[in-house]
Amino acid sequence: MPVTITLREELADGLIRQALGRRMSLEEWATRILEAAVSDDRGKDAWGKLNSRRLALIAKEYETGLTDAEAAELAVLQDAAAKACEPQDRKLLGRLSVCEEQADYPSAQTHE
């Protein structure tokens, strides 16, 4: 379905530069960006539901306990949460390392 949108000049110029740098048409590059945005949004919606379930299971674990099936489900969801957070965790650990170096503070890894 053809759709026309109007962009600010700076945004259009930036998209054109990016498309040229990737040796693709503006239309192809814009389509890829929009497809990624839609896909990412769907992933966030799905993750939001899974994370809500994970949090409910954690609360239940401390309130009344979990069945074996619920405990297994929680383990899977906890693993998914860890994997989802890993890129951000790596960035934060990198920042922490820089701060420790600047403060001349030995990191926890040197104490292992």
PyMOL commands that set and color helices and strands:
alter all, ss='L'
color gray80, all
select helices_A, chain A and resi 9-21+26-63+68-102+108-111
alter helices_A, ss='H'
color red, helices_A
deselect
rebuild
show_as cartoon
